[in-house]
Every structure is written in C-alpha cells, then in structure tokens.
C-alpha cells in the first residue's frame, strides 16, 4: 500500500512510543490519576478515558490486549474489555459526525 508523500519502495515503520510516556500524556490531558483509572467504576468519564488509553497503548506501543488488561487490573477483567475499547474508539474516530472522542484524539499531544 502506497502512503501519500512516501516514495514507492520505501518501507514505512510506525513509531513505537514508550508506554510510560503515552500514559503520562493521556493522564495529563484529562487531569486524572492512574489509580482513578484502575478503580472498578462504570462512570462514563472514566470509562472513556480508559478506552482512549487502551487505543493509544495498542496502536502506538504495540502492546497486546492481554498486556493492557493486566496493566488496568482490577478495573479490567480480561482482554475482551480492551478489545471492545479499542474497536469503539476506532469507529468513533472514523465517523463522519464530529464527536467527543474525535475531539480528544485530535487534542492529545503524543
């Protein structure tokens, strides 16, 4: 697959970020602490931040769903929660209507 602006034949390697850096940037943007994200709560505001964190850790840090789930115990029971969160954020990003998750993804500096 050819990417715009990259000559044919040049291999594209995505930048892998440090997971601690990604976590710190997301926590700073939302002004929340890691222990708050690890609490077993279903508050929309917390769950949304958790899902955005899952998305960034999966796409930028190349962590597996299982590794991410282990990081967020006891709030996350298993990898399926992480899978759901990543898929939800992806669908929200590609929606044609501007939404809250798109706004956050555009404004988080990573």
Secondary structure, DSSP 8 states (H G I E B T S, - for coil): ---TTS-TT---------HHHHHHHHHHHHT--HHHHHS----HHHHHHHHHHHHHHHHHH---HHHHHHHTTTT--SHHHHHHHHHHHHHHHT-SS--HHHHHHHH---
